[in-house]
């Protein structure tokens, strides 16, 4: 059962439970400059697809790490939109454009997160108090709550923590996750507290 939620004028998300990996999968849509950026898309039922399309034309599809190709190719085909993906997905998504650290992608700034899942990136949008969108390096779902990706899924958790610290140089009120509900207030303070604990 997929649920679609308009979180604010600038953001929508949808999520569903994946029994194969025993986790809730989340996708985010950012509305900026009358166009949509879709992050880590999972399939949408037709009624929700119409709701998504009402937010604006899809300008780009962005993938946060090498495990999150999900339904990106279908979305790219449906909306004639380019895919921006980690280089590790080049073989699986041969027509995608490679992400790299410090890339500016429409309204988003791109940050490589070393030591997390393969090809992990975070995305930052500065408007309206700032928003961070992240793949697997941070999670926010029961029973774990808001926490780091568990060590067994990391390339190097200490390196990941160091990479996440550079995000504290940014101002952001919100964090959206590939796995878990967003944090909509004081997100930067919460991340700082997590990294210091």
C-alpha positions in Angstrom: 0.0 0.0 0.0 1.6 3.2 -1.2 0.8 6.5 0.6 1.4 9.9 -1.0 1.6 13.0 1.1 2.0 16.7 0.2 4.2 17.8 3.1 4.4 21.5 2.3 4.2 23.7 -0.8 7.7 22.7 -1.8 7.7 19.0 -0.9 5.8 15.8 -1.4 6.7 12.3 -0.5 5.4 8.8 -1.0 6.3 5.5 0.7 5.6 1.8 0.8 6.8 -1.2 2.6 9.2 -3.5 0.7 8.9 -7.1 2.1 12.1 -8.2 0.2 14.3 -5.9 2.2 12.0 -5.6 5.2 12.1 -1.8 5.1 9.9 1.2 4.3 11.0 2.9 1.1 10.5 6.7 0.8 10.6 8.9 -2.3 10.7 12.7 -2.3 9.6 15.3 -4.8 11.0 18.8 -4.5 9.0 21.6 -6.2 11.3 24.6 -7.1 11.1 27.1 -9.9 7.8 25.5 -11.2 9.5 22.2 -11.9 10.0 18.9 -10.0 13.1 17.0 -8.9 12.2 13.4 -8.0 14.6 11.7 -5.6 14.8 7.8 -5.3 11.4 7.2 -7.0 9.4 4.1 -6.2 6.3 3.2 -8.3 3.2 5.3 -7.8 -0.4 4.2 -8.3 -2.2 6.1 -11.2 -4.3 8.4 -8.9 -1.1 9.5 -7.0 0.7 9.9 -10.3 -1.9 12.5 -11.4 -1.4 14.3 -8.0 2.4 14.3 -8.5 2.1 15.6 -12.1 -0.2 18.5 -10.8 2.9 19.8 -8.9 4.8 20.7 -12.1 6.8 19.1 -14.9 9.5 16.6 -13.9 12.8 18.2 -14.7 15.2 15.5 -13.3 15.4 12.2 -11.4 18.1 11.9 -8.7 19.3 8.7 -7.1 21.0 8.9 -3.7 23.1 5.8 -3.8 24.0 2.6 -5.7 21.2 0.6 -4.0 18.4 3.0 -5.0 17.8 2.7 -8.8 14.3 1.6 -7.8 11.8 2.8 -10.5 14.1 5.6 -11.9 14.2 4.2 -15.4 10.4 4.0 -15.6 10.0 7.6 -14.3 12.7 8.8 -16.8 10.9 7.2 -19.6 7.4 8.4 -18.6 8.5 12.0 -18.1 11.4 12.3 -20.6 13.6 13.4 -17.7 17.3 12.8 -17.2 18.6 10.6 -14.4 21.4 11.8 -12.2 23.0 8.8 -10.4 26.1 7.6 -8.6 28.8 6.5 -11.1 28.4 3.0 -9.6 25.0 2.7 -11.4 26.5 3.4 -14.8 26.1 -0.2 -16.1 22.5 -0.5 -14.7 21.4 2.9 -15.9 23.6 3.5 -19.0 21.9 6.7 -20.0 22.2 8.4 -16.6 24.5 11.3 -15.9 27.1 10.8 -13.1 26.8 12.6 -9.8 30.0 14.0 -8.2 30.8 16.0 -5.1 30.1 19.8 -5.4 27.9 19.4 -8.5 25.0 21.9 -8.7 21.9 20.2 -10.0 19.1 22.6 -10.7 18.2 23.9 -7.2 20.3 21.3 -5.4 23.9 21.2 -4.2 25.4 17.7 -4.2 27.6 16.2 -1.4 29.4 12.8 -1.6 29.1 10.9 1.7 32.1 8.5 1.9 31.9 5.4 4.0 28.1 4.8 3.8 26.4 2.7 1.2 28.1 2.5 -2.2 27.8 5.7 -4.1 26.1 7.6 -1.3 25.2 11.3 -1.9 23.3 14.0 0.0 21.5 16.8 -1.6 21.0 20.3 -0.2 18.3 22.9 -1.1 18.9 26.3 0.6 15.5 27.9 0.3 12.9 28.3 3.1 15.2 27.4 6.0 17.1 24.8 4.1 16.5 21.1 3.4 18.8 18.0 3.3 17.8 14.9 1.3 19.8 11.8 2.1 19.9 8.1 1.0 21.0 5.5 3.6 23.6 7.3 5.7 20.8 8.5 8.0 17.6 6.7 8.8 14.5 7.6 10.7 12.1 4.8 11.4 10.9 2.5 14.2 12.4 0.9 16.2 15.7 2.7 15.6 14.4 6.3 15.4 16.7 9.0 13.9 20.2 7.4 13.7 23.2 6.5 11.6 23.1 3.7 9.1 24.1 0.6 11.1 27.7 -0.3 10.9 27.1 -3.7 9.1 25.7 -1.8 6.1 28.5 0.8 5.9 31.7 0.7 4.0 33.3 2.5 7.0 31.0 4.1 9.6 33.7 6.4 11.1 34.4 7.8 7.6 30.7 8.2 7.0 30.4 10.2 10.3 33.2 12.4 9.2 31.5 13.0 5.8 28.2 13.8 7.5 29.9 16.4 9.7 30.6 18.6 6.7 26.8 18.9 6.3 26.7 20.8 9.6 28.3 23.8 7.7 24.9 24.1 6.0 21.7 25.7 7.4 18.7 23.3 7.2 15.5 23.0 9.1 14.4 19.7 7.4 15.8 16.3 6.5 14.1 13.9 4.1 15.2 10.2 4.1 15.1 7.3 1.7 14.1 5.2 4.7 11.9 7.0 7.2 9.7 10.0 7.9 11.1 13.4 7.4 12.3 15.7 10.3 10.6 19.0 9.6 12.0 21.3 12.4 15.4 21.8 14.0 16.9 19.1 11.8 20.5 20.6 11.8 20.5 20.7 15.6 19.3 17.1 15.7 22.0 15.9 13.3 24.7 17.8 15.3 23.5 16.1 18.5 23.5 12.7 16.8 27.0 13.1 15.5 28.3 14.3 18.9 26.7 11.4 20.8 
